[in-house]
């Protein structure tokens, strides 16, 4: 999911901020909730001062890590939902999200942790999480409307209600990383079957 970027001090085009952000994602994916500027800076090959210069504070860095983690996930699921009928696109999004959430990778455990922290211990992340949820609901609702226009989804279902339901289920599947892999797969499969019946 993530790649480790190594800074090249001899290359003037090196984006220091991007290298530091990548190091922070790698570090936070495998560490606990505490964020260690010294360790992240050392991993990136820069000083702790570089982190403060680019992100201002630990919370500023965590905010940017959250935004980037969400962006990377969105990039993948949008790519999986770009082609086909509205129904195929919606199923592509659901199947891709379920697969990624159930992948068990450190990156997705980090994404889960930051979503939880947004509602509990890191209030600065809450507006980001709310904005993400709003965008996701709109996108899912639009896929349903596309399906209704192309005839692949029933016209008598409330598109916004389906969008809300799919979004809520995707959030549930994100949290289901805490369950056994078999349980995660079964939940995703059963939701897919119910969604097909509804559509």
C-alpha positions as CSV (number, residue, x, y, z in Angstrom):
1,X,0.0,0.0,0.0
2,X,2.7,2.5,1.0
3,X,6.2,2.7,-0.3
4,X,9.3,3.8,1.5
5,X,10.8,6.8,0.0
6,X,14.5,7.5,0.6
7,X,15.6,11.2,0.4
8,X,18.4,11.9,-2.0
9,X,20.3,14.9,-0.6
10,X,22.1,15.4,-4.0
11,X,18.8,15.8,-5.9
12,X,17.6,19.3,-5.7
13,X,14.1,18.3,-6.9
14,X,13.5,16.0,-3.8
15,X,10.3,17.0,-2.2
16,X,11.3,17.0,1.5
17,X,7.7,17.3,2.7
18,X,6.6,14.2,0.7
19,X,9.6,12.2,2.0
20,X,8.8,13.2,5.6
21,X,5.1,12.4,5.1
22,X,6.0,9.0,3.7
23,X,8.3,8.2,6.6
24,X,5.5,9.3,9.0
25,X,3.0,6.9,7.3
26,X,5.5,4.1,7.5
27,X,6.3,4.8,11.1
28,X,2.7,5.3,12.2
29,X,1.5,2.1,10.4
30,X,3.7,0.0,12.6
31,X,3.9,1.9,15.8
32,X,1.3,2.7,18.5
33,X,-0.7,5.9,18.7
34,X,2.3,7.9,20.1
35,X,4.1,9.9,17.3
36,X,7.9,10.1,17.7
37,X,9.3,13.0,15.7
38,X,12.9,11.9,16.3
39,X,12.2,8.4,15.0
40,X,10.3,9.7,11.9
41,X,13.0,12.2,11.1
42,X,15.7,9.6,11.5
43,X,13.9,7.2,9.2
44,X,13.5,9.9,6.5
45,X,17.2,11.1,6.9
46,X,16.3,14.6,8.1
47,X,16.3,16.5,11.4
48,X,13.4,16.8,13.7
49,X,13.4,20.5,12.8
50,X,12.4,19.6,9.2
51,X,9.2,18.0,10.5
52,X,8.3,21.1,12.6
53,X,9.1,23.3,9.6
54,X,6.8,21.4,7.3
55,X,4.0,20.3,9.7
56,X,4.2,22.7,12.6
57,X,3.4,20.1,15.4
58,X,2.7,16.5,16.0
59,X,-1.0,17.1,15.5
60,X,-0.3,18.9,12.3
61,X,1.7,15.9,11.0
62,X,-1.1,13.5,12.1
63,X,-3.6,15.6,10.2
64,X,-1.6,15.3,7.0
65,X,-1.0,11.6,7.5
66,X,-4.8,11.1,7.9
67,X,-5.5,13.2,4.8
68,X,-3.0,11.3,2.7
69,X,-4.1,7.9,4.0
70,X,-7.7,8.8,3.0
71,X,-6.6,10.0,-0.4
72,X,-4.7,6.8,-1.1
73,X,-7.6,4.7,-0.2
74,X,-10.0,6.8,-2.2
75,X,-7.7,6.7,-5.2
76,X,-7.9,2.9,-5.3
77,X,-11.7,2.5,-4.8
78,X,-12.5,5.2,-7.3
79,X,-10.3,3.4,-9.8
80,X,-12.2,0.2,-9.1
81,X,-15.5,2.0,-9.7
82,X,-14.8,4.0,-12.9
83,X,-16.1,1.7,-15.6
84,X,-19.3,-0.2,-16.3
85,X,-23.0,0.4,-15.5
86,X,-23.9,2.3,-12.3
87,X,-24.5,-1.1,-10.6
88,X,-21.2,-2.5,-11.7
89,X,-19.4,0.6,-10.5
90,X,-21.1,0.5,-7.1
91,X,-20.3,-3.1,-6.7
92,X,-16.7,-2.4,-7.8
93,X,-16.4,0.2,-5.0
94,X,-18.0,-2.1,-2.4
95,X,-15.8,-5.1,-3.4
96,X,-12.6,-3.1,-3.6
97,X,-13.2,-1.4,-0.2
98,X,-14.1,-4.7,1.5
99,X,-10.9,-6.3,0.0
100,X,-8.7,-3.4,1.1
101,X,-10.2,-3.2,4.6
102,X,-9.8,-6.9,5.0
103,X,-6.2,-7.0,3.7
104,X,-4.8,-6.8,7.2
105,X,-2.0,-4.5,6.1
106,X,-0.4,-2.0,8.6
107,X,-1.7,0.8,6.3
108,X,-5.3,-0.2,6.8
109,X,-4.8,-0.7,10.5
110,X,-3.5,2.9,10.6
111,X,-6.5,4.2,8.6
112,X,-8.8,2.5,11.1
113,X,-6.9,3.9,14.1
114,X,-7.0,7.4,12.7
115,X,-10.8,7.2,12.0
116,X,-11.3,6.0,15.6
117,X,-9.0,8.7,17.0
118,X,-11.0,11.4,15.0
119,X,-14.0,10.6,17.2
120,X,-12.2,10.0,20.5
121,X,-8.7,11.4,21.2
122,X,-7.8,13.7,18.2
123,X,-10.6,16.2,17.7
124,X,-8.6,18.0,15.0
125,X,-9.2,15.0,12.8
126,X,-13.0,15.1,13.2
127,X,-13.7,17.8,10.5
128,X,-11.6,15.8,8.1
129,X,-13.5,12.6,8.8
130,X,-16.8,14.4,8.5
131,X,-15.8,15.9,5.1
132,X,-14.6,12.5,3.9
133,X,-17.9,10.8,5.0
134,X,-19.9,13.5,3.2
135,X,-17.9,13.1,-0.1
136,X,-18.2,9.3,0.1
137,X,-22.0,9.4,0.6
138,X,-22.4,11.8,-2.4
139,X,-20.2,9.6,-4.6
140,X,-22.1,6.4,-3.7
141,X,-25.4,8.1,-4.2
142,X,-24.3,9.3,-7.6
143,X,-23.4,5.8,-8.6
144,X,-26.9,4.7,-7.7
145,X,-28.4,7.5,-9.7
146,X,-26.2,6.6,-12.7
147,X,-27.4,3.0,-12.4
148,X,-31.0,4.2,-12.3
149,X,-30.4,6.2,-15.4
150,X,-28.8,3.4,-17.3
151,X,-31.4,0.8,-16.1
152,X,-29.0,-1.4,-14.1
153,X,-30.5,-0.3,-10.7
154,X,-34.2,-0.2,-9.9
155,X,-35.7,3.3,-10.3
156,X,-38.0,3.0,-7.3
157,X,-35.2,2.9,-4.6
158,X,-34.1,6.1,-2.9
159,X,-30.6,6.7,-4.2
160,X,-29.6,8.8,-1.2
161,X,-30.8,6.2,1.2
162,X,-28.8,3.5,-0.6
163,X,-25.7,5.8,-0.7
164,X,-26.1,6.3,3.1
165,X,-26.5,2.6,3.7
166,X,-23.5,1.6,1.5
167,X,-21.3,4.2,3.2
168,X,-22.3,3.1,6.7
169,X,-21.6,-0.5,5.8
170,X,-18.2,0.4,4.4
171,X,-17.4,2.1,7.7
172,X,-18.5,-1.1,9.5
173,X,-16.2,-3.2,7.3
174,X,-13.3,-0.9,8.1
175,X,-13.9,-1.5,11.8
176,X,-14.3,-5.3,11.2
177,X,-10.5,-5.5,10.7
178,X,-10.7,-6.3,14.4
179,X,-12.5,-9.5,13.6
180,X,-11.1,-12.8,12.2
181,X,-10.4,-12.8,8.5
182,X,-13.1,-15.4,7.9
183,X,-15.7,-13.2,9.7
184,X,-14.7,-10.2,7.6
185,X,-15.1,-12.1,4.4
186,X,-18.5,-13.5,5.4
187,X,-19.8,-10.1,6.3
188,X,-18.6,-8.6,3.0
189,X,-20.1,-11.5,1.1
190,X,-23.5,-11.3,2.8
191,X,-23.7,-7.5,2.4
192,X,-22.9,-7.9,-1.4
193,X,-25.8,-10.5,-1.6
194,X,-28.2,-8.2,0.2
195,X,-27.1,-5.2,-1.9
196,X,-27.8,-7.2,-5.1
197,X,-31.3,-8.0,-3.9
198,X,-32.0,-4.4,-3.1
199,X,-30.7,-3.1,-6.4
